[in-house]
């Protein structure tokens, strides 16, 4: 009796595939804008079949949300005071949104969510809630206050990116931190 050998699936390992697709997604958004970054173009940039994308992500919005989660990673809750934690989180958000393709992807998927209830649910539960929950626990604030913090910071950073095509500079991020710390000392 011969020992059976484990079957090996063809193709890239999932984590390698995700990394490749996420990099191609941000690159495509950076080069073509959010609207121009179609699933077809992302598939070409990632050198995968479009069906490979749709097997993992039912829509461009779902792909972008996963891509943003990967790009952002966990929120840093560093500092010895609430003010330091809030300031670190704001500067971290500004730096992430400034990365090529990230701000445009975030703004685009957010805009699509305004008229797409299913995407809005994905944005709320998959993208916002993990960060909200960490900040709620760390800052010991109620949900509505943390949502306000997220709204003010993210809205301001994305508005700047949308209006100028550039991320907020360090001096303005410092001013944003000062303003927010008046409400979240």
Buried (B, 14 or more C-beta within 10 A) or exposed (E): EEEEEEEEEEEBEEEEBBBBBBBBBBBBBBBBEBEEBEBEBBBBBBEBEBEBBBEBBEBBBBBBBBBBBBBBEEBEBEBEEBBEBBBBBBBBBBBBBBBEBBBBBBBBBBBBBEEBEEBBEBBEEBBBEBBBEBBBEBBEBEEEBBBBBBEBBBEBBBEBBBEEEEBBEEEBBBEBBEEBBEEBE
